[in-house]
Amino acid sequence: MAQVFPTKTNLMNTKKSLELAKLGYDLMDRKRNILLRKMSSLSNEAKEVRESMEELYEKAYSALKRANLSLGDCRRFAAAIAVEDDVEIDYRSVMGVEIPTIELKESVADVRNFGFGGTNSDFDEACFLFRKVKELTVKLAQIENSHNRLSEAVAKTQKRSNALSNIMIPKFEETVRYISADLDEKEREEFSRLKVVKKIKG
């Protein structure tokens, strides 16, 4: 411990620093718990989205397989679909952590770019289901990215919390004890000296 000159001013300042460190630790602990709860919620949400995606993929590929059987190779229809640029990313703050909000806007690709005569209901169903898969993919990307950012924030918060709990707070407590003990000793010495002086004068 770095030696601090034992004065009442230093004692008061150290006690204030100790109070601030304890307050900081409490705030960090609350932040960590809130972030962990949010992460748990996102984990559950991601699990549900993945399950829905698996189910939709199975249905979509089944519909596409039927469309390929009835129409032949459906890849020729892909040439009629415009390149998509319909994903917008924004950010919001959760306990000071910037997490993304991803929005899938309606694009020209949502509008049918091929005639009704060359396709059938199986092909239409496959297009619809793959669009739903795309929406869930965007949602899952948002959830997983948010989870990763929160996980990093939890690690940083835990590191700072540990530094306060294991280093700063014990250091301030030790300094308070050292200064208090030194001041108490000086006070006892002064009291004894005054008694001796009083006795001599008496």
N, C-alpha and C positions, 0 to 999 in steps of 0.2 A: 504493500500500500504506500502510495506517495504521501510523504509527511505533509500535513496541513497545519499551519500555525494555529495552536489552540486558543482561539478567541471566541467570545460570544457571538460576534458577527459571523465568523466562519461557521459556527455551530448552527445559527439560524439559516444561513445560506445552504448548508448541507442538508438540513432537515427539509427545506423547500425542494431541493433537488430530489431528495428521497421520495417526497410526496408526489412529485411530477413523474418520477420513474415508476412508482406503483400505479399511478393513474394511467400512464402509458401502457403498462403491462395489462391492466384490466381492459383497456380499449382494444389492444392487440388481440387479447384472448377472445373478446366478443366478436371482433371482426373475423377471426379465424373460424369460430363456431358458425357464424352466419354463412361464410363462404363454403364451409363443409356441408351445411344443410342444403345450400343451393346446388352444390356438386352432386349430392345424393339425389336430389330431385331431377337433375339433368341426366344422371345415369339411368334412372328408372324410365325417363322419357325416351332416351336413346334406345333402350331395350325394346320398348313398345313400337317405336318407329321401325327398327330393324325387322321385327317380327311382321309388321304390316308390309314392309318392302319385300320380304321373302315371299309372302303370300301373293302380292301383286305381280311380282316377277314371274312366278309360276303360272299365274293366269294369263299374263301378257304373252309369254312365250308359247303357251298353249294355243292362244288365239292366233298368234303369228304363224305357228306351224300349220294350223288349219287353213289360214289364208294362203300360205305357200302351196299347200296341196291343191287348193281349189283354183288359185289364180296363177300358179307358177311362181317363179322367183320374184319376190316383192321388192327387191332392191332397186328396181327401175323407178319406183315411186319416190325413192329418197332424193333423187335428183331434182324433183319438183319442190322440195321443201327448202325454204330460205334459211340462211345461216342465222342463228339466234343470238341476240344480245339483250336478253330480257331479265338479267339478274342484277338487282341493286343492293349494295351493301352499305349499311349505316352502322353506327355504334351507339351503345348506351352504357351508362356507368352503374356498376353494382359494387358498392362499398369501395369506390375509387378504382375499380377494375373495368377497363374498357372491353366490353364483349360485343360481338357482331350481331346485327339483326339483318337477315338476308330476306329480300322480298323477290318473289318470282312474278314478274308482271306479264300481262297478256301480250303476246307478240304476234307477228304475222304468221309464225309457225303454228299458232293455234287455229288459224283459218285454213280450211281445206284448200290445198293447192293442186288438187287433181280432180278429175271428173268422177261423177258417181257411176258412170257406165263401166269404168274399168275395174272397179273394186266391188267388194261385198261386205256384208255385216261382220264377218270375222276380221277383215282388215280394219274396219272402223273400230271394232272392239279393241284390237291390238293397239291402235293409235291412242285411243282413250286411256287404256291401262298404262301404256308407257308414259303418257303425259302425267298420270298420277304418280308413277314411279319417280319421275323427274322432280315433282313437287316434294315428295318425301326425301329424295336425295338432298335437295337444297335444305330442307328442314334438319336432316341429320348432320349435314356439314355445319350448320349454325350451332347445333347442340354440342357437337364434338369439339369445335373450335372454342366455344364458350367454356366447356369443361376443361380443356387444356390450359386456357388463360387463367381460370380460377385456380387450377391445380398449382400453377407457377406462383400465383399470388399467395396461396396458402403456405407454400414452402418459404417464401420470403417473409411472410408474417410470422411464421413459426421461428425462423432464424432470429428475427428481431426480438420476438417474445423471449426466446431463450437467452439472448444477450442481456436483456433487462433483468430477467429472473436469476440468471446464474452469475452475471458479472456486475452490472451496474448497481442493482439493489443491494447485494451483499457488500459491495465496496462502500456505498453511502452509509449503510448501517454500521460498518466497521469504523468509518470515519466519525460518525456521531458518537459511538461508544468511546473512541479514543479521545475526542475533544471533551466529552462530558466527564470522563474519568480524570483528565488532566485539570479541568476547571474545578472539579470537586476537590482534588488534591491541593490545588492552590488555595481554595477557600478554607480548607481545614488548616493549612499552614498559616494563613492570615489570621484565622480565629485563634490559633495557639499563640501566635506572635502578639496579638492584642491582649490576650490574657496575661502573658508575661509582662508586657508593658504596664498593664493596669496594676498588676501585683507589685511591680517595682515602684510605681508612682504611689501606691497605697502604703 
